[in-house]
Amino acid sequence: MVQTVLNLIGGKWVPSESGQTFGRKSPADVTKSVGEFQLSTKDDVKRAVEAAGQAFQGWRNTPGPERGKILYRAAELIERDSEDFAIAMTIEEGKTLVESRSETRRGISILRFFAGQASRLNGKTYRSENQRTFIYTVREPLGVAALMTPWNFPTAIPLWKIAPALASGNTVVFKPASLTPLNASRIVQVLEQAGLPPGVLNFVTGPGSTVGEALAVRDDVAAVSFTGSYEVGHAIHVARANADKMARVQLEMGGKNPTVILPDAKLDNAVEIVTKAAFGLTGQACTATSRVIVHESIKDAFLEKLVTRVKNLNVGDGLQPGVEMGPAVDETQLEKDLEYVRIGSDEGARILAGGGRLERPGMANGNFIEPTVFDEVTTDMRIAQEEIFGPVLSVLTAKNLEDAIEVANNTVFGLSAGLCTTDLASAHEFADKIQAGIVTINRSTVGAEPQIPFGGEKRSSTDTFREQGEEAIDFYTRIKTVYTVY
C-alpha cells in the first residue's frame, strides 16, 4: 500500500486545502512508488506561516539550553534508526547506501553541533567612553524563517538550515524539494517526537512555483533561506527586494567547480579525488568537480589513469553492495545530462568515456547514465560554463599554475575549487587567487564539516551570510545593543 504523507501545520498533520496529492517514484526503479504527498496551496502556506508566528514568542522565550536539548534528542532518535534513514534516502534520492549512511551521520553531527550552539548565543560587553555606563549586546531571533531545500542532500541541507534556525529561537516553515519529500517528512517527525512545541516547525510540500513563491513574498516571513538553482534564487532575491517588508535572504545556488592537477601531484591520488568528486553522488552536488584542469606535461598520463578508473566504475541500484554511482534523480535530470552530452559533442569536445544511457539487465526501469569524460574542452564551451548537475566531467589544459587559475576563475560561479599538488607554495598561491568560497588541497571538492562555514562567491551565493559553523547563527539572529547608565 502506498503511504500518503500529510502537511504539519500548528502541530497537526493535515491534508492540503487542494485535496490533491502528487507521487514520487524511486529513481532506480520508476515502477516503485515512494509515496503520495500534499499538493499544497497558498492557503496552506498562509496557515503554516500564521502558525509559526503564533508559536514564535513562546519558542523565543524558551531558554537556549532547553532548545538545545530537543536537538540533542532528535540526533539520538536519528542515530537509533540511522540504517532505516539511509535506506529510505537511497530509495527516494538514488545515491548509494554508503553515501546515504555518510549523509545520515553528517545530519546527526549537524544536530549535535547546533544543539551546543543553543547554549552559546553570546553577546559582548564593551567599555564606554563615559563613566558609570555599561554597554552590552545580545542576539535575538528574527521571527518566522522560511526554509526551502534541494533534493540532492535530503537530510544534511534541511538540518543545516532547520537546526540553527531553531537553536536561535526562530520558528520555521519548511518546504522541501518535491523530489525528496519523504526524507524531509521523516526529519520533521523526529523533531516533533523530540519535543518541539506545536507550530515551532511547520512542513508543507508542493511545487516551488506555488509553495516556494508564496513563502518568498509573505510580509510575515522574517527570513528566507534557499538552496537550489541560480534562476530560482535570483527570483527570490528580486521578490524580497520588491516586497513591502524587507526580509533577510540567504541563497546557495550552484557551482561549476574546478580541480587543478599540477605536475608534482601524486597521480593515483589525484585520479581518485577527481573520480569521487565528479561521479560520486552521480555528480548531483553543488560542490561536485565538473571541470578538471590538467597541466599539459602530465595530461596524457593523468587521462589514461582517469579513463580506466571511470570505465570501471560500478553503476547501479544504490542498495546493491559495491555500487559506486547510482541513477540520476529523475527522468528530467537524466535527459538534461544526456542533452549536455550532445551539446558537448556538437561543440567539438571529444568523449573519452561514457556518453550514453545505461540499459544493462536490471536497469531498464531506472534513470541510469554512464559516467562521462570529455577531452579537448575550451573555456567558451557550454559544458565548461553551465552547471549540468550530473556525471559529466570536462577536461581542460593549462600551461602552468597561473594559467590554471585563470581558466578555473573563468566562470560566473565560485563555490568550491580543488588543487592536487605536493608543493606548499603552489597550494598557498592557489588558495589566495582562486575565486571560490571553499578551497580544497589534495581533497575532494565535495563534502563539508558541520562546524565549518559553507558558502561561495559570485553567482554561487548571496555572499553575505554563511551556512554551517558558528557563522550560521549570524543569519538567524540580529544584534541588539544596550546602554545602561547607573
PAZA-817914 format. One line per field, with one value per residue (C-alpha): residue number from 1; residue in three letters; x, y, z. Coordinates in Angstrom, 2 decimals, m for minus. Layout:
REM PAZA-817914
num: (NUM ...) $
residuo: (ALA ...) $
px: (X ...) $
py: (Y ...) $
pz: (Z ...) $
REM end
This chain:
REM PAZA-817914
num: (1 2 3 4 5 6 7 8 9 10 11 12 13 14 15 16 17 18 19 20 21 22 23 24 25 26 27 28 29 30 31 32 33 34 35 36 37 38 39 40 41 42 43 44 45 46 47 48 49 50 51 52 53 54 55 56 57 58 59 60 61 62 63 64 65 66 67 68 69 70 71 72 73 74 75 76 77 78 79 80 81 82 83 84 85 86 87 88 89 90 91 92 93 94 95 96 97 98 99 100 101 102 103 104 105 106 107 108 109 110 111 112 113 114 115 116 117 118 119 120 121 122 123 124 125 126 127 128 129 130 131 132 133 134 135 136 137 138 139 140 141 142 143 144 145 146 147 148 149 150 151 152 153 154 155 156 157 158 159 160 161 162 163 164 165 166 167 168 169 170 171 172 173 174 175 176 177 178 179 180 181 182 183 184 185 186 187 188 189 190 191 192 193 194 195 196 197 198 199 200 201 202 203 204 205 206 207 208 209 210 211 212 213 214 215 216 217 218 219 220 221 222 223 224 225 226 227 228 229 230 231 232 233 234 235 236 237 238 239 240 241 242 243 244 245 246 247 248 249 250 251 252 253 254 255 256 257 258 259 260 261 262 263 264 265 266 267 268 269 270 271 272 273 274 275 276 277 278 279 280 281 282 283 284 285 286 287 288 289 290 291 292 293 294 295 296 297 298 299 300 301 302 303 304 305 306 307 308 309 310 311 312 313 314 315 316 317 318 319 320 321 322 323 324 325 326 327 328 329 330 331 332 333 334 335 336 337 338 339 340 341 342 343 344 345 346 347 348 349 350 351 352 353 354 355 356 357 358 359 360 361 362 363 364 365 366 367 368 369 370 371 372 373 374 375 376 377 378 379 380 381 382 383 384 385 386 387 388 389 390 391 392 393 394 395 396 397 398 399 400 401 402 403 404 405 406 407 408 409 410 411 412 413 414 415 416 417 418 419 420 421 422 423 424 425 426 427 428 429 430 431 432 433 434 435 436 437 438 439 440 441 442 443 444 445 446 447 448 449 450 451 452 453 454 455 456 457 458 459 460 461 462 463 464 465 466 467 468 469 470 471 472 473 474 475 476 477 478 479 480 481 482 483 484 485 486) $
residuo: (MET VAL GLN THR VAL LEU ASN LEU ILE GLY GLY LYS TRP VAL PRO SER GLU SER GLY GLN THR PHE GLY ARG LYS SER PRO ALA ASP VAL THR LYS SER VAL GLY GLU PHE GLN LEU SER THR LYS ASP ASP VAL LYS ARG ALA VAL GLU ALA ALA GLY GLN ALA PHE GLN GLY TRP ARG ASN THR PRO GLY PRO GLU ARG GLY LYS ILE LEU TYR ARG ALA ALA GLU LEU ILE GLU ARG ASP SER GLU ASP PHE ALA ILE ALA MET THR ILE GLU GLU GLY LYS THR LEU VAL GLU SER ARG SER GLU THR ARG ARG GLY ILE SER ILE LEU ARG PHE PHE ALA GLY GLN ALA SER ARG LEU ASN GLY LYS THR TYR ARG SER GLU ASN GLN ARG THR PHE ILE TYR THR VAL ARG GLU PRO LEU GLY VAL ALA ALA LEU MET THR PRO TRP ASN PHE PRO THR ALA ILE PRO LEU TRP LYS ILE ALA PRO ALA LEU ALA SER GLY ASN THR VAL VAL PHE LYS PRO ALA SER LEU THR PRO LEU ASN ALA SER ARG ILE VAL GLN VAL LEU GLU GLN ALA GLY LEU PRO PRO GLY VAL LEU ASN PHE VAL THR GLY PRO GLY SER THR VAL GLY GLU ALA LEU ALA VAL ARG ASP ASP VAL ALA ALA VAL SER PHE THR GLY SER TYR GLU VAL GLY HIS ALA ILE HIS VAL ALA ARG ALA ASN ALA ASP LYS MET ALA ARG VAL GLN LEU GLU MET GLY GLY LYS ASN PRO THR VAL ILE LEU PRO ASP ALA LYS LEU ASP ASN ALA VAL GLU ILE VAL THR LYS ALA ALA PHE GLY LEU THR GLY GLN ALA CYS THR ALA THR SER ARG VAL ILE VAL HIS GLU SER ILE LYS ASP ALA PHE LEU GLU LYS LEU VAL THR ARG VAL LYS ASN LEU ASN VAL GLY ASP GLY LEU GLN PRO GLY VAL GLU MET GLY PRO ALA VAL ASP GLU THR GLN LEU GLU LYS ASP LEU GLU TYR VAL ARG ILE GLY SER ASP GLU GLY ALA ARG ILE LEU ALA GLY GLY GLY ARG LEU GLU ARG PRO GLY MET ALA ASN GLY ASN PHE ILE GLU PRO THR VAL PHE ASP GLU VAL THR THR ASP MET ARG ILE ALA GLN GLU GLU ILE PHE GLY PRO VAL LEU SER VAL LEU THR ALA LYS ASN LEU GLU ASP ALA ILE GLU VAL ALA ASN ASN THR VAL PHE GLY LEU SER ALA GLY LEU CYS THR THR ASP LEU ALA SER ALA HIS GLU PHE ALA ASP LYS ILE GLN ALA GLY ILE VAL THR ILE ASN ARG SER THR VAL GLY ALA GLU PRO GLN ILE PRO PHE GLY GLY GLU LYS ARG SER SER THR ASP THR PHE ARG GLU GLN GLY GLU GLU ALA ILE ASP PHE TYR THR ARG ILE LYS THR VAL TYR THR VAL TYR) $
px: (0.00 1.33 1.78 0.34 2.25 0.38 1.48 2.38 0.76 0.41 1.27 m1.31 m0.75 m3.35 m4.17 m3.73 m6.56 m6.44 m7.35 m4.81 m1.53 1.49 3.52 7.22 8.87 12.19 14.91 16.45 13.10 10.36 7.74 8.06 6.24 7.91 4.67 1.98 2.45 0.31 m0.09 m0.21 m1.73 m1.10 m3.75 m1.73 1.33 m0.68 m1.84 1.67 3.24 0.50 1.01 4.74 4.05 1.76 4.38 7.26 7.07 6.83 9.76 11.80 11.33 12.39 15.94 18.59 19.84 16.28 16.02 19.35 18.12 15.42 18.01 20.18 17.19 16.48 20.08 19.70 16.49 18.07 21.15 18.96 17.25 20.18 20.12 16.41 17.09 19.92 17.89 14.94 17.28 18.76 15.33 13.99 17.03 19.11 22.53 24.44 23.82 27.40 26.69 23.34 24.93 27.55 24.93 22.87 25.92 26.51 22.93 23.41 26.61 24.81 22.07 24.58 26.70 23.79 22.33 25.53 25.34 21.95 23.80 26.34 24.19 26.50 26.71 29.60 30.35 32.08 33.98 32.21 33.86 31.55 31.67 29.09 27.95 27.65 27.23 26.42 24.93 22.53 21.48 17.76 15.87 14.27 10.82 9.43 12.04 11.03 13.44 13.48 15.81 17.01 16.73 20.38 21.16 17.71 18.94 22.02 20.80 17.40 19.11 21.81 19.03 16.47 18.89 20.46 17.07 15.54 18.61 18.46 14.80 13.12 10.09 10.14 8.09 9.95 9.34 11.43 12.13 9.30 11.73 12.61 9.58 9.61 13.05 12.06 8.90 10.92 13.19 10.16 8.62 11.83 11.97 8.32 9.00 11.99 9.65 9.20 6.10 3.22 3.78 7.53 8.26 5.73 6.01 4.36 5.00 4.33 5.89 8.19 6.06 3.21 4.54 8.01 6.74 4.09 6.70 9.13 6.76 4.95 5.50 5.18 8.24 11.35 13.99 14.21 16.92 17.04 19.38 18.86 19.33 20.58 17.44 15.11 17.44 17.66 13.86 13.55 16.07 14.13 10.80 12.08 13.63 10.27 8.21 6.66 8.71 12.37 13.34 16.77 17.68 20.27 20.90 23.13 22.79 25.26 28.73 30.98 33.76 37.32 40.04 43.54 46.20 49.85 52.89 54.08 50.73 50.53 48.61 46.92 45.66 44.57 42.63 40.76 40.00 38.61 36.63 34.87 34.33 32.94 30.97 30.19 26.58 26.07 27.62 24.48 26.21 26.65 30.29 30.97 34.00 32.68 35.93 39.39 42.24 45.41 48.96 49.90 53.02 51.06 47.75 48.17 49.34 46.55 43.82 44.95 44.53 41.31 39.53 40.44 39.06 35.85 35.16 35.42 33.01 30.25 26.97 23.64 20.97 22.44 21.03 23.29 26.71 29.73 27.81 29.80 27.32 23.55 20.96 20.01 17.32 14.55 13.88 14.12 17.62 18.66 17.51 19.33 22.56 22.18 21.37 24.63 26.49 25.00 25.89 29.48 29.85 28.32 30.74 33.71 34.69 35.79 34.19 36.77 34.35 30.61 28.19 25.04 22.19 22.85 20.39 22.03 19.92 18.06 18.45 15.65 13.31 15.90 17.38 20.91 23.60 27.21 29.80 31.11 34.51 35.04 38.50 39.55 37.19 37.72 36.54 33.97 32.05 28.72 29.83 32.66 30.40 26.93 26.03 24.98 24.42 25.24 28.17 29.68 33.30 35.11 38.91 40.80 44.54 46.82 50.43 51.25 49.61 48.87 47.17 45.23 43.92 42.83 40.96 39.43 38.18 36.61 33.06 30.14 30.18 32.53 31.51 34.35 37.71 40.39 44.11 46.25 49.90 52.78 54.18 53.27 53.91 51.54 48.89 49.02 49.09 46.07 44.15 44.96 43.98 41.12 37.63 35.75 34.26 35.62 39.14 40.46 44.06 44.57 40.95 37.63 35.66 32.59 31.83 31.79 32.14 29.27 31.48 32.99 31.29 29.92 29.22 30.54 31.23 29.78 26.56 27.03 25.82 24.43 27.93 26.59 25.67 27.38 25.70 27.03 29.52 29.16 28.63 25.26 23.82 24.58 21.85 19.17 19.83 20.10 22.28 20.71 22.93 22.02 23.43 22.87 23.82 23.96) $
py: (0.00 3.45 5.75 9.25 11.95 14.98 18.55 19.56 22.89 24.16 20.77 18.82 16.58 17.74 17.35 20.24 22.65 21.47 17.89 16.78 14.88 14.17 10.97 10.24 7.24 5.61 6.72 3.24 1.70 4.07 1.33 1.59 4.35 6.16 7.78 10.39 13.96 17.05 19.39 22.45 25.83 29.44 29.00 26.15 28.40 31.16 28.82 27.46 30.92 32.09 29.00 29.69 33.31 32.32 29.95 32.42 34.22 31.02 29.45 32.64 32.76 29.13 29.16 28.31 25.21 23.84 24.35 22.57 19.55 18.96 18.99 16.56 14.21 14.43 13.43 10.41 9.35 9.54 7.70 4.93 4.46 5.53 2.48 2.96 6.62 5.66 3.01 5.38 8.06 5.69 4.53 8.07 10.04 7.31 7.78 4.71 3.26 4.16 7.78 7.76 6.40 9.10 11.82 10.43 10.60 14.13 15.07 13.71 15.77 18.90 18.48 17.97 20.93 23.36 21.83 23.02 26.40 26.99 27.40 29.78 32.54 35.05 38.81 41.06 43.68 46.97 49.71 53.05 56.45 57.68 56.95 54.73 53.31 49.62 48.54 45.08 43.30 40.38 38.13 37.94 35.65 37.16 35.53 33.13 31.58 30.07 27.29 25.82 22.92 20.92 17.21 16.18 16.20 15.48 15.11 17.30 20.51 20.64 20.06 22.64 25.18 23.95 23.32 26.81 28.45 26.57 26.88 30.67 30.84 31.25 29.29 27.58 26.81 24.11 23.38 20.51 19.73 17.77 15.00 14.11 14.88 11.53 12.01 15.55 14.35 11.85 14.66 16.67 13.66 13.12 16.74 16.54 13.34 15.03 17.55 20.60 22.55 22.82 25.42 25.79 23.66 23.51 21.37 21.94 20.12 21.14 22.87 25.84 27.81 27.72 26.99 28.48 31.65 32.15 31.80 34.15 37.13 37.00 40.05 37.95 35.90 37.44 35.30 33.20 30.58 28.80 26.28 25.43 26.87 30.37 31.19 30.44 32.04 35.22 35.33 35.02 37.81 40.10 39.20 40.07 43.31 44.35 43.24 45.78 44.41 43.55 40.10 38.65 36.38 33.62 31.92 29.00 28.46 26.22 25.84 24.92 23.68 23.06 20.73 21.61 18.89 20.05 18.05 17.37 15.84 12.17 10.99 7.93 10.02 12.80 10.36 9.01 12.53 13.64 10.42 10.69 14.45 14.21 10.94 10.32 11.24 10.85 14.31 15.73 18.02 21.78 21.24 18.41 18.73 19.33 20.70 19.18 21.43 19.45 20.66 19.88 17.94 15.24 15.35 12.12 10.13 11.52 10.88 7.31 6.54 8.57 7.00 3.50 4.27 5.82 2.96 0.54 2.44 0.18 1.90 0.55 0.48 2.17 m0.52 m3.15 m3.76 m2.44 0.14 3.38 5.54 5.47 6.80 10.35 11.57 11.51 11.34 15.11 15.22 12.21 13.93 17.10 15.10 13.44 16.76 18.23 15.22 16.07 19.74 18.90 16.67 19.32 21.91 19.77 18.16 14.52 11.80 9.59 7.61 7.16 9.42 7.33 5.92 2.68 m0.08 m3.19 m6.05 m4.80 m1.15 m0.77 0.87 3.24 6.63 5.34 7.15 6.29 8.44 10.68 12.31 14.98 15.98 18.92 21.25 25.01 27.68 29.11 25.82 25.49 22.29 24.33 27.18 25.85 23.76 20.30 18.69 15.24 12.85 14.78 15.89 18.37 18.19 21.41 22.03 24.58 25.62 26.47 27.32 30.91 29.74 27.07 29.64 31.91 29.03 27.99 31.51 31.83 31.14 33.02 30.58 30.42 27.75 25.25 24.62 21.99 21.61 18.47 19.25 18.41 21.95 24.17 27.42 26.37 25.45 28.86 30.75 28.80 29.40 33.12 33.69 31.28 32.82 30.33 30.24 26.76 25.66 22.11 20.96 17.26 16.64 16.23 19.42 17.61 17.44 19.91 19.52 20.96 23.18 24.92 27.83 26.96 29.26 30.64 33.71 35.28 33.56 30.64 32.56 35.86 36.30 37.65 35.07 31.68 28.39 25.87 26.55 29.29 31.74 30.12 31.73 35.18 34.75 33.69 36.40 40.16 42.14 44.45 46.97 48.08 51.18 51.28 54.35 53.59) $
pz: (0.00 m0.95 2.04 2.00 3.88 5.24 5.97 9.52 10.45 14.01 15.47 13.43 10.42 7.91 4.21 1.80 1.12 m2.50 m1.57 m4.17 m3.90 m6.08 m6.29 m6.18 m7.86 m6.99 m9.46 m9.54 m10.49 m11.59 m11.30 m7.50 m5.62 m2.75 m1.57 m2.11 m0.83 m0.43 m3.38 m1.17 m1.98 m0.99 1.70 3.20 3.22 4.90 7.66 8.18 8.45 10.81 13.00 13.11 14.01 16.87 18.26 17.98 21.33 23.32 21.49 21.64 25.42 25.83 27.26 24.70 26.56 26.59 22.85 22.51 24.47 21.86 19.08 21.06 21.44 17.70 16.99 19.26 17.51 14.06 15.30 16.69 13.32 11.13 8.87 8.14 7.31 4.96 3.14 2.69 1.33 m1.23 m2.37 m2.74 m3.99 m5.64 m4.06 m2.91 0.52 1.51 0.57 2.37 5.54 5.39 4.96 7.83 10.12 8.91 9.79 13.31 13.68 12.47 15.08 17.87 16.82 16.80 19.96 21.62 19.91 21.51 24.82 23.27 21.80 23.39 23.12 24.10 26.75 25.84 27.63 27.30 26.84 29.62 33.33 35.05 31.71 30.97 27.34 26.09 23.11 22.86 20.00 19.25 16.83 13.73 13.75 11.15 8.87 5.52 4.59 1.08 0.36 m2.69 m3.34 m3.57 0.19 1.63 5.23 5.57 3.94 5.68 9.03 8.49 7.95 10.50 13.37 13.59 13.00 15.93 18.16 17.69 18.76 15.38 14.24 10.85 7.78 5.87 2.17 0.82 m2.82 m4.42 m5.43 m1.81 0.41 2.22 3.70 4.68 6.43 8.47 9.72 10.78 12.54 14.50 15.65 16.64 18.63 20.27 21.90 19.67 20.74 18.20 15.50 16.02 12.95 10.10 6.97 3.59 0.33 m3.24 m6.24 m5.86 m8.30 m5.76 m2.26 m2.68 m4.33 m1.65 1.10 m0.63 m0.78 2.56 4.77 7.93 6.96 8.52 6.82 3.66 3.17 m0.18 m1.77 m5.44 m8.91 m9.66 m11.64 m8.73 m6.17 m8.22 m8.50 m4.71 m4.23 m6.59 m4.96 m1.49 m2.72 m4.15 m1.13 1.22 4.09 3.59 4.83 5.35 2.41 2.22 m1.13 m2.13 m5.85 m7.60 m8.99 m11.89 m9.69 m10.93 m9.71 m10.89 m11.31 m11.22 m12.41 m8.86 m7.81 m6.89 m9.94 m8.47 m5.57 m7.92 m10.10 m7.08 m5.80 m9.18 m9.71 m6.37 m6.70 m10.24 m10.18 m6.53 m5.73 m9.51 m9.88 m8.27 m5.76 m5.95 m4.91 m7.38 m9.64 m13.16 m14.65 m14.24 m15.36 m16.01 m16.60 m20.20 m19.22 m17.37 m19.18 m21.15 m18.13 m15.97 m18.54 m19.12 m15.44 m15.10 m18.07 m16.90 m13.44 m14.80 m17.21 m14.30 m12.02 m10.73 m11.64 m10.44 m7.76 m4.70 m2.42 m4.00 m2.41 m4.29 m6.33 m6.65 m8.61 m8.57 m11.06 m11.92 m9.54 m12.17 m15.90 m16.28 m14.81 m16.89 m20.08 m19.04 m18.57 m21.96 m23.62 m22.30 m23.69 m27.09 m26.63 m25.76 m28.81 m31.07 m29.65 m30.68 m27.39 m27.55 m25.44 m23.74 m21.59 m21.28 m23.10 m23.11 m21.11 m19.26 m20.09 m18.69 m17.30 m14.23 m15.21 m17.74 m15.22 m13.78 m14.68 m15.25 m17.24 m17.99 m16.19 m18.97 m19.57 m22.27 m23.51 m25.72 m23.87 m24.12 m21.72 m24.16 m24.45 m22.67 m20.96 m19.39 m18.27 m17.38 m14.36 m15.53 m12.12 m13.42 m14.00 m16.93 m16.49 m18.77 m19.12 m19.86 m20.27 m18.58 m19.18 m15.57 m12.24 m13.24 m16.42 m14.48 m12.01 m14.88 m16.52 m13.18 m12.47 m15.94 m14.75 m13.21 m10.28 m7.31 m4.83 m4.42 m6.08 m5.59 m6.24 m6.32 m5.58 m3.24 m3.38 m0.44 m2.32 m5.12 m2.57 m0.90 m4.20 m5.44 m2.20 m2.40 m6.03 m6.70 m6.72 m4.57 m1.10 m0.38 m1.33 m1.00 m1.35 m2.14 m1.18 m2.96 m3.62 m2.24 1.46 4.34 8.08 10.18 12.32 9.25 7.43 3.97 1.03 m2.23 m4.30 m7.45 m8.61 m6.22 m3.15 m1.96 m0.49 2.79 5.42 5.52 6.35 8.88 11.66 14.25 11.38 10.58 13.69 12.23 9.60 12.10 14.72 14.94 17.33 19.92 21.74 25.26 27.03 30.78 32.86 36.60) $
REM end
